[in-house]
Amino acid sequence: MNDLKGILRLTTAMFLFVGLLGIWIGGCQTQEQKVEKLISKLQHKNPKIRQTAVVALTRTGKDAVPALIQALQDKGRGVRASAAGALGSEKMP
């Protein structure tokens, strides 16, 4: 009976380890991957999501400048305003 409990504990620990490893690997993105994901959000139909993507792109640095320039043409006024503010910001890395 003790051997069965040991095997069960080992199996449980192994599944937890593999699951946590998968979560960790899935969360590891390069800066370029993060920027590409945010740029794809600029095509979303919801203007709030596009505006949030613009704000997030502001924090990614110079790689985002072309996408922010493109966002100046967005049909949503808030998106355009956020893009203009981001491009004119001194805080942009």
Buried (B, 14 or more C-beta within 10 A) or exposed (E): EEEEEEEEEEEEEEEEEEEEEEEEEEEEEEEEEBBEEBBEBBEEEEBEBBBBBBBBBBEBEEBBBEBBEEBBEBEBEEBBBBBBBBBEEEEBE
